[in-house]
Amino acid sequence: MGGHRQSVRAIARQQAPFAGAAALGWIAMPVGTSLDWGQYAVSLALLGVAFAIPLAGSAGGRLKQVAVVAGSLVLLIALAMLRNSAGGSISGVSVLALISVFYTALNTQSRRQLVVILAGVALFYLAPMLLIGPPAYPHAQYRAALLSVAVSSIIGLATQRLVGAARFQAGEARRRSHMLEQVTAAVHGLFDSQQPRVDICEAAREISGATAALLYEPDGGSDLLRCTAAAGVGGAASVGKAGGSRSVVAYEAMRSGRPELVRARTRTRGGSASGDSQSRTVLYQPLRKGEVQLGVLVIIWPEDVVSGDPKATVSALLAHEAAAVITRADVVDDLYDAAQTDALTGLPNRRAWDAQLKRSLSEDRQIAIAMLDFDHFKEFNDTYGHPAGDRLLKEAAAAWRDQLRAGDLLARVGGEEFALMLLDCDLATATEVVERLRGSMPQARTCSAGLAVRQDGESTEAVIARADRALYQAKADGRNRVALAEPR
């Protein structure tokens, strides 16, 4: 109810200038003029009806447009009655017919509805001369009537065009403002995202109304671009500098740092940059952080999008923010990797070992734990120097890593101490693996190992403690051997 009242008040405010101008004509008409008061009264009643009809259509939509046209037509009839009550063409009220033209042009967006009113204006001027004629409507007024209709048409069409352009610009401004709000909200979410690259593509697609968005980043030191994330498509292959027209555009956009907006209907096959069967507009928006080339954000729309369109503008803004998000995500990943990786050997460190071991032991899987320690490593360092000791550690880590499966975990947990976790591995197989590692020691060096297989219900600390005791036993028994842990 409150919304309807506000709509009625808004329409009343729009009508006020037109109603005031029309009322002035009716008020001035009796002054110094002989009137047919019956026709005058009817015209005055029709005037009220003309401005009441749009209020009845305040619910909006198509009904509002029809109400505006109907009200303007009734106003023309009221003006015709007023003019006839004052003696015809000499009454001087014909100019008020422009009110219906202006009101319709300002409040409707349909050219057809305006043409209906212009036809009504033509009848307003010409019908009395054809049906009534002289002396009230002399034939000499034809020229003036035709000019009035022509001028009304020009004014009405120009006004409607200007109003349409203003409405379009206002709508674009609202869309742009809404998109900027979406970008702001999306960027805030991206900084906390677990998969920022995918979420960047999703945000670009949703905010700009695109059918698909893909992120391409340099593939190592080559000229190839690799698709690292996508939204709206199933996936895409790597594209290179010479891998097709779209590949060339993407590469050149990244190299130059200038966006490329390509408008063409093309049919693509698997391995294209778009992954779309038909696309009308493709934006290649480079991602840069300072002078660093991070990649290209490819956005695909099914319709024509021109430069300066809010869709393209907001995509460029999102790409700028995306570059900061990707840079931050990469830094965080590097820091996380550094915190989880032993700098010398490249193996997981104690922190990564503890975290992975805890996760694995929480699962119902058979797990074997081995603790390995170089024999006489301090003497080796004292004899050959610490750089030689570091080389030995790196060579051993590399040799051992090549002996393991993808799901196994080898970590450096101390100076010359390593820990090994073998998943889904029984004691015999685990012993064979550890013996193989021991036999892979570089520079003819040796190591000792303690091996324990986790028993049902055994805690992390307990299985590690049994493996450690087995390692000490291997050292005590003369080193260069594998000792099996005693069961609980």
C-alpha positions as CSV (number, residue, x, y, z in Angstrom):
1,M,0.0,0.0,0.0
2,G,2.8,2.4,0.9
3,G,4.6,1.7,-2.4
4,H,1.4,2.4,-4.4
5,R,0.9,5.7,-2.6
6,Q,4.5,6.7,-3.4
7,S,3.9,5.8,-7.0
8,V,0.8,8.0,-7.2
9,R,2.6,10.9,-5.6
10,A,5.4,10.6,-8.0
11,I,3.1,10.6,-11.0
12,A,1.2,13.6,-9.5
13,R,4.5,15.5,-9.3
14,Q,5.3,14.7,-12.9
15,Q,1.9,15.8,-14.0
16,A,1.9,19.1,-12.0
17,P,3.6,21.3,-14.7
18,F,1.5,20.0,-17.5
19,A,-1.7,20.2,-15.4
20,G,-0.9,23.8,-14.4
21,A,-0.3,24.8,-18.1
22,A,-3.6,23.2,-19.2
23,A,-5.5,24.7,-16.3
24,L,-4.2,28.1,-17.2
25,G,-5.8,27.7,-20.6
26,W,-9.2,26.8,-19.1
27,I,-9.0,29.6,-16.6
28,A,-8.1,32.2,-19.2
29,M,-10.7,31.1,-21.8
30,P,-13.8,32.8,-20.2
31,V,-12.1,36.1,-20.1
32,G,-13.4,38.3,-22.9
33,T,-14.8,35.3,-24.8
34,S,-18.3,34.2,-25.6
35,L,-18.5,30.5,-24.6
36,D,-20.8,27.6,-25.1
37,W,-20.9,26.8,-21.4
38,G,-22.2,23.3,-21.9
39,Q,-19.2,22.3,-24.1
40,Y,-16.9,24.2,-21.7
41,A,-18.2,22.1,-18.7
42,V,-17.8,18.9,-20.6
43,S,-14.2,19.9,-21.6
44,L,-13.4,20.7,-18.0
45,A,-14.6,17.3,-16.9
46,L,-12.6,15.6,-19.6
47,L,-9.5,17.6,-18.4
48,G,-9.9,16.1,-15.0
49,V,-10.3,12.6,-16.5
50,A,-7.2,13.1,-18.7
51,F,-5.0,13.7,-15.7
52,A,-6.7,11.0,-13.5
53,I,-6.2,8.2,-16.0
54,P,-2.3,8.1,-15.5
55,L,-2.8,8.0,-11.8
56,A,-5.0,4.9,-12.2
57,G,-2.1,3.2,-14.1
58,S,0.4,3.9,-11.3
59,A,0.9,0.2,-10.7
60,G,3.6,0.4,-13.4
61,G,4.6,-1.8,-16.3
62,R,2.6,-1.9,-19.5
63,L,-0.5,-0.6,-17.7
64,K,1.3,2.7,-16.9
65,Q,2.3,3.2,-20.6
66,V,-1.3,2.6,-21.8
67,A,-2.6,5.0,-19.1
68,V,-0.2,7.7,-20.3
69,V,-1.4,7.3,-23.9
70,A,-5.1,7.2,-23.0
71,G,-4.7,10.2,-20.8
72,S,-3.0,12.2,-23.5
73,L,-5.8,11.3,-26.0
74,V,-8.5,12.3,-23.6
75,L,-6.6,15.6,-23.1
76,L,-6.7,16.2,-26.9
77,I,-10.5,15.6,-26.9
78,A,-10.9,18.0,-23.9
79,L,-8.9,20.6,-25.8
80,A,-11.0,20.1,-28.9
81,M,-14.2,20.6,-26.9
82,L,-12.7,23.7,-25.2
83,R,-11.6,25.2,-28.6
84,N,-15.0,24.5,-30.1
85,S,-16.8,26.1,-27.1
86,A,-14.9,29.3,-27.7
87,G,-15.6,29.6,-31.4
88,G,-13.1,27.3,-33.1
89,S,-9.6,28.3,-34.5
90,I,-9.8,31.8,-33.2
91,S,-9.8,30.6,-29.6
92,G,-6.0,30.4,-29.4
93,V,-5.8,27.2,-27.4
94,S,-4.5,24.9,-30.1
95,V,-0.9,25.4,-28.9
96,L,-1.9,23.4,-25.7
97,A,-2.0,20.3,-27.9
98,L,1.8,20.2,-27.4
99,I,1.2,19.2,-23.8
100,S,0.0,15.8,-24.8
101,V,3.0,15.4,-27.1
102,F,5.5,16.4,-24.4
103,Y,3.8,14.3,-21.7
104,T,3.8,11.2,-23.8
105,A,7.4,11.6,-25.0
106,L,8.6,12.0,-21.5
107,N,6.7,9.1,-20.0
108,T,6.8,6.4,-22.6
109,Q,9.6,4.6,-24.3
110,S,7.7,3.2,-27.3
111,R,7.8,5.0,-30.6
112,R,4.5,3.4,-31.5
113,Q,2.7,5.0,-28.6
114,L,4.1,8.4,-29.5
115,V,2.9,7.9,-33.1
116,V,-0.6,7.3,-31.7
117,I,-0.5,10.6,-30.0
118,L,0.9,12.4,-33.0
119,A,-2.0,10.9,-35.1
120,G,-4.3,12.3,-32.4
121,V,-2.7,15.7,-32.8
122,A,-3.2,15.5,-36.6
123,L,-6.9,14.7,-36.1
124,F,-7.1,17.5,-33.5
125,Y,-6.1,20.1,-36.2
126,L,-7.5,18.6,-39.4
127,A,-10.7,16.8,-38.4
128,P,-12.7,20.0,-37.4
129,M,-11.8,21.6,-40.8
130,L,-13.0,18.5,-42.6
131,L,-16.1,17.8,-40.5
132,I,-17.2,21.3,-39.4
133,G,-15.4,23.7,-41.7
134,P,-15.9,27.5,-42.0
135,P,-16.4,29.9,-40.4
136,A,-15.2,28.3,-37.2
137,Y,-12.5,26.3,-38.9
138,P,-11.6,28.1,-42.2
139,H,-9.8,26.1,-44.9
140,A,-7.1,28.7,-44.9
141,Q,-5.8,27.1,-41.7
142,Y,-4.7,23.9,-43.4
143,R,-1.1,25.2,-43.9
144,A,-0.9,26.2,-40.2
145,A,-2.4,22.8,-39.1
146,L,0.1,20.8,-41.2
147,L,3.0,22.9,-39.8
148,S,1.8,22.4,-36.3
149,V,1.6,18.7,-36.8
150,A,5.1,18.6,-38.3
151,V,6.5,20.7,-35.5
152,S,4.7,18.5,-32.9
153,S,6.2,15.4,-34.5
154,I,9.7,16.8,-34.5
155,I,9.4,18.0,-30.9
156,G,7.9,14.7,-29.7
157,L,10.4,12.4,-31.5
158,A,13.4,14.5,-30.4
159,T,12.2,14.7,-26.8
160,Q,11.6,10.9,-26.7
161,R,15.1,10.3,-28.2
162,L,16.7,12.6,-25.6
163,V,14.8,11.1,-22.7
164,G,15.6,7.6,-24.0
165,A,19.3,8.4,-24.1
166,A,19.1,9.9,-20.6
167,R,17.4,6.8,-19.3
168,F,19.9,4.6,-21.0
169,Q,22.8,6.5,-19.5
170,A,21.1,6.5,-16.0
171,G,20.6,2.7,-16.4
172,E,24.2,2.2,-17.4
173,A,25.3,4.3,-14.4
174,R,23.2,2.2,-12.1
175,R,24.6,-1.0,-13.7
176,R,28.1,0.3,-13.4
177,S,27.6,1.2,-9.8
178,H,26.1,-2.2,-9.1
179,M,29.0,-3.9,-10.9
180,L,31.5,-1.9,-8.9
181,E,29.8,-3.0,-5.7
182,Q,30.0,-6.6,-6.9
183,V,33.7,-6.1,-7.7
184,T,34.4,-4.7,-4.2
185,A,32.5,-7.6,-2.6
186,A,34.2,-10.2,-4.8
187,V,37.7,-8.8,-4.2
188,H,37.2,-9.0,-0.4
189,G,36.2,-12.6,-0.8
190,L,39.1,-13.4,-3.1
191,F,41.7,-12.5,-0.6
192,D,40.2,-15.2,1.7
193,S,39.6,-17.7,-1.0
194,Q,41.1,-21.2,-1.0
195,Q,41.1,-21.3,-4.8
196,P,41.6,-17.6,-5.9
197,R,42.2,-18.3,-9.6
198,V,38.9,-20.2,-10.0
199,D,37.0,-17.7,-8.0
200,I,38.5,-14.8,-10.1
201,C,37.0,-16.5,-13.2
202,E,33.7,-17.1,-11.5
203,A,33.5,-13.4,-10.4
204,A,34.4,-12.2,-13.9
205,R,31.8,-14.3,-15.5
206,E,29.0,-13.5,-13.0
207,I,29.6,-9.7,-12.6
208,S,30.0,-9.0,-16.4
209,G,27.3,-11.3,-17.5
210,A,29.7,-13.4,-19.6
211,T,29.2,-17.0,-20.7
212,A,32.7,-18.0,-19.8
213,A,36.0,-16.7,-18.3
214,L,39.4,-18.3,-18.4
215,L,42.7,-17.4,-16.8
216,Y,45.9,-18.1,-18.8
217,E,49.4,-17.8,-17.2
218,P,52.9,-18.2,-18.6
219,D,54.0,-21.9,-18.7
220,G,57.5,-21.7,-17.3
221,G,60.0,-19.8,-19.4
222,S,58.4,-20.7,-22.7
223,D,56.1,-18.6,-24.9
224,L,53.2,-20.9,-24.1
225,L,50.2,-19.8,-22.0
226,R,48.6,-22.4,-19.8
227,C,45.0,-22.4,-18.7
228,T,45.1,-22.4,-14.9
229,A,41.4,-21.8,-14.1
230,A,38.1,-21.5,-15.9
231,A,34.4,-20.8,-15.3
232,G,31.6,-21.6,-17.6
233,V,33.6,-24.1,-19.6
234,G,34.8,-27.6,-19.0
235,G,38.4,-26.8,-19.5
236,A,40.9,-25.6,-22.1
237,A,44.2,-26.7,-23.5
238,S,47.5,-24.8,-23.4
239,V,47.8,-22.1,-26.1
240,G,51.0,-20.8,-27.5
241,K,52.2,-17.8,-29.5
242,A,51.6,-19.6,-32.8
243,G,48.7,-21.8,-31.7
244,G,45.8,-20.1,-33.6
245,S,44.4,-16.6,-33.9
246,R,43.1,-16.5,-30.4
247,S,46.3,-17.7,-29.0
248,V,48.2,-15.0,-30.8
249,V,45.8,-12.3,-29.5
250,A,46.2,-13.6,-25.9
251,Y,50.0,-13.7,-26.1
252,E,50.2,-10.3,-27.7
253,A,47.8,-8.8,-25.1
254,M,50.0,-10.2,-22.3
255,R,53.2,-9.0,-24.0
256,S,52.0,-5.5,-24.7
257,G,49.9,-5.0,-21.6
258,R,47.0,-3.7,-23.7
259,P,43.6,-5.3,-23.6
260,E,42.2,-6.6,-26.9
261,L,38.4,-6.7,-27.6
262,V,37.6,-9.0,-30.5
263,R,34.0,-8.9,-31.9
264,A,33.3,-11.7,-34.3
265,R,31.1,-14.8,-34.5
266,T,33.4,-17.7,-34.7
267,R,33.0,-21.5,-34.3
268,T,35.8,-23.0,-32.3
269,R,36.9,-26.6,-31.6
270,G,38.6,-28.3,-28.6
271,G,41.7,-26.6,-27.5
272,S,40.6,-23.1,-28.3
273,A,41.0,-20.3,-25.8
274,S,37.3,-20.0,-25.3
275,G,36.0,-23.5,-25.1
276,D,32.8,-22.0,-26.5
277,S,31.0,-23.2,-29.7
278,Q,29.9,-19.7,-30.7
279,S,31.1,-16.4,-29.3
280,R,30.4,-12.9,-30.3
281,T,32.8,-10.9,-28.2
282,V,36.1,-12.0,-26.5
283,L,38.0,-9.7,-24.2
284,Y,41.7,-10.4,-23.6
285,Q,42.5,-8.5,-20.5
286,P,46.2,-8.7,-19.4
287,L,47.1,-9.1,-15.8
288,R,50.1,-7.2,-14.7
289,K,51.6,-6.4,-11.3
290,G,54.0,-3.4,-12.0
291,E,56.1,-4.6,-14.8
292,V,55.6,-8.3,-14.2
293,Q,53.4,-10.1,-16.7
294,L,51.1,-12.4,-14.8
295,G,48.8,-13.7,-17.6
296,V,45.6,-12.9,-19.4
297,L,42.0,-13.0,-18.3
298,V,39.8,-14.1,-21.3
299,I,36.2,-13.2,-21.0
300,I,33.6,-14.3,-23.5
301,W,30.1,-12.7,-24.1
302,P,27.4,-14.1,-26.5
303,E,26.5,-10.5,-27.6
304,D,28.4,-7.5,-29.0
305,V,30.3,-5.6,-26.3
306,V,32.1,-2.4,-27.3
307,S,35.0,-0.6,-25.7
308,G,33.7,1.6,-22.9
309,D,30.8,-0.7,-22.2
310,P,30.4,-1.2,-18.4
311,K,31.0,-5.0,-18.9
312,A,34.4,-4.3,-20.4
313,T,35.2,-1.6,-17.9
314,V,34.3,-3.6,-14.9
315,S,36.3,-6.6,-16.3
316,A,39.4,-4.4,-16.6
317,L,38.9,-3.2,-12.9
318,L,38.4,-6.8,-11.8
319,A,41.6,-7.9,-13.7
320,H,43.6,-5.2,-11.9
321,E,42.4,-6.4,-8.6
322,A,42.9,-10.0,-9.7
323,A,46.5,-9.4,-10.3
324,A,47.0,-8.3,-6.7
325,V,45.0,-11.3,-5.5
326,I,47.1,-13.8,-7.6
327,T,50.4,-12.1,-6.5
328,R,49.3,-12.4,-2.8
329,A,48.2,-16.0,-3.3
330,D,51.5,-16.9,-4.8
331,V,53.4,-15.2,-2.0
332,V,51.3,-17.0,0.6
333,D,51.9,-20.3,-1.2
334,D,55.6,-19.7,-1.4
335,L,55.7,-18.8,2.3
336,Y,53.7,-21.9,3.2
337,D,56.0,-24.1,1.1
338,A,59.0,-22.5,2.7
339,A,57.5,-23.2,6.1
340,Q,56.8,-26.8,5.2
341,T,60.0,-27.5,3.2
342,D,63.6,-28.2,4.3
343,A,65.7,-25.6,2.4
344,L,68.7,-27.8,1.9
345,T,67.2,-31.1,0.6
346,G,63.8,-29.8,-0.7
347,L,62.1,-32.5,1.4
348,P,59.2,-31.8,3.8
349,N,60.5,-30.6,7.2
350,R,59.5,-31.6,10.7
351,R,56.4,-29.3,10.7
352,A,55.1,-30.9,7.4
353,W,56.0,-34.4,8.7
354,D,54.0,-33.9,11.9
355,A,51.0,-32.5,10.1
356,Q,50.9,-35.2,7.5
357,L,51.5,-38.0,9.9
358,K,48.6,-36.8,12.1
359,R,46.3,-36.7,9.1
360,S,47.4,-40.2,7.9
361,L,47.1,-41.8,11.3
362,S,43.6,-40.5,11.7
363,E,42.6,-42.7,8.8
364,D,42.0,-46.4,9.1
365,R,45.0,-47.5,7.0
366,Q,48.0,-49.7,7.5
367,I,51.1,-47.5,8.1
368,A,54.8,-48.2,8.5
369,I,57.1,-45.7,10.1
370,A,60.9,-45.7,9.7
371,M,63.5,-43.4,11.3
372,L,66.8,-43.2,9.4
373,D,70.0,-41.7,10.6
374,F,73.4,-41.3,8.8
375,D,76.2,-43.3,10.5
376,H,79.2,-41.3,11.8
377,F,77.9,-38.1,10.1
378,K,79.7,-35.8,12.6
379,E,83.1,-37.4,11.8
380,F,82.3,-37.0,8.1
381,N,81.7,-33.3,8.6
382,D,84.8,-32.9,10.7
383,T,86.9,-34.7,8.1
384,Y,85.5,-33.2,4.8
385,G,83.8,-30.0,6.0
386,H,80.2,-28.9,6.3
387,P,79.8,-28.2,2.5
388,A,80.6,-31.8,1.8
389,G,78.1,-32.9,4.5
390,D,75.4,-30.7,2.9
391,R,76.1,-32.3,-0.5
392,L,75.8,-35.7,1.1
393,L,72.5,-34.9,2.6
394,K,71.1,-33.5,-0.7
395,E,72.4,-36.5,-2.7
396,A,70.9,-39.0,-0.2
397,A,67.5,-37.1,-0.2
398,A,67.4,-37.2,-4.0
399,A,68.4,-40.9,-4.2
400,W,65.8,-41.9,-1.6
401,R,63.0,-39.8,-3.2
402,D,63.4,-41.7,-6.4
403,Q,62.9,-45.0,-4.6
404,L,59.5,-44.1,-3.2
405,R,55.9,-44.1,-4.4
406,A,53.9,-40.9,-4.9
407,G,51.8,-41.5,-1.7
408,D,54.8,-42.1,0.6
409,L,56.3,-39.4,2.7
410,L,60.0,-38.8,3.3
411,A,61.0,-35.9,5.5
412,R,64.1,-34.4,7.0
413,V,63.3,-34.1,10.7
414,G,66.8,-33.3,12.1
415,G,70.4,-32.7,11.1
416,E,71.2,-36.1,9.5
417,E,67.9,-37.7,10.6
418,F,65.1,-38.6,8.2
419,A,61.6,-40.0,8.7
420,L,59.7,-42.2,6.3
421,M,56.0,-43.0,6.2
422,L,54.8,-45.9,4.0
423,L,51.0,-46.1,3.4
424,D,49.2,-49.5,3.0
425,C,52.4,-51.3,3.6
426,D,53.0,-54.5,5.6
427,L,56.2,-55.2,7.6
428,A,57.9,-57.3,5.0
429,T,57.4,-54.8,2.2
430,A,58.4,-51.9,4.4
431,T,61.6,-53.7,5.4
432,E,62.4,-54.3,1.7
433,V,61.8,-50.5,1.0
434,V,64.0,-49.4,3.9
435,E,66.8,-51.8,2.9
436,R,66.6,-50.4,-0.6
437,L,67.0,-46.9,0.7
438,R,69.9,-47.9,2.9
439,G,71.6,-49.5,-0.1
440,S,71.1,-46.2,-2.1
441,M,73.3,-44.2,0.2
442,P,75.7,-42.1,-1.9
443,Q,79.5,-41.8,-1.5
444,A,79.7,-45.3,0.0
445,R,78.3,-44.0,3.2
446,T,76.0,-46.0,5.5
447,C,72.9,-45.3,7.6
448,S,70.9,-47.1,10.3
449,A,67.1,-47.4,10.5
450,G,64.4,-48.3,12.9
451,L,61.1,-49.6,11.5
452,A,57.7,-49.9,13.2
453,V,54.3,-50.9,11.8
454,R,51.4,-49.2,13.4
455,Q,49.1,-51.5,15.5
456,D,45.4,-51.1,16.0
457,G,44.5,-48.2,18.2
458,E,48.2,-47.1,18.6
459,S,48.7,-43.3,19.0
460,T,51.1,-41.2,16.9
461,E,53.5,-40.7,19.7
462,A,53.6,-44.5,20.5
463,V,54.4,-45.6,17.0
464,I,57.1,-42.9,16.6
465,A,58.6,-43.9,19.9
466,R,58.8,-47.6,18.9
467,A,60.5,-46.6,15.6
468,D,63.0,-44.4,17.5
469,R,63.8,-47.2,20.0
470,A,64.4,-49.5,17.0
471,L,66.8,-46.9,15.5
472,Y,68.8,-46.7,18.7
473,Q,68.9,-50.5,18.7
474,A,70.3,-50.5,15.2
475,K,73.0,-48.1,16.3
476,A,73.8,-50.2,19.3
477,D,74.0,-53.3,17.2
478,G,76.8,-51.9,15.1
479,R,75.0,-49.5,12.7
480,N,74.5,-50.0,8.9
481,R,71.4,-52.1,9.5
482,V,67.6,-52.0,9.9
483,A,66.1,-52.9,13.3
484,L,62.5,-53.8,13.7
485,A,60.5,-52.3,16.5
486,E,59.2,-54.5,19.3
487,P,55.4,-54.8,19.3
488,R,53.6,-53.1,22.2
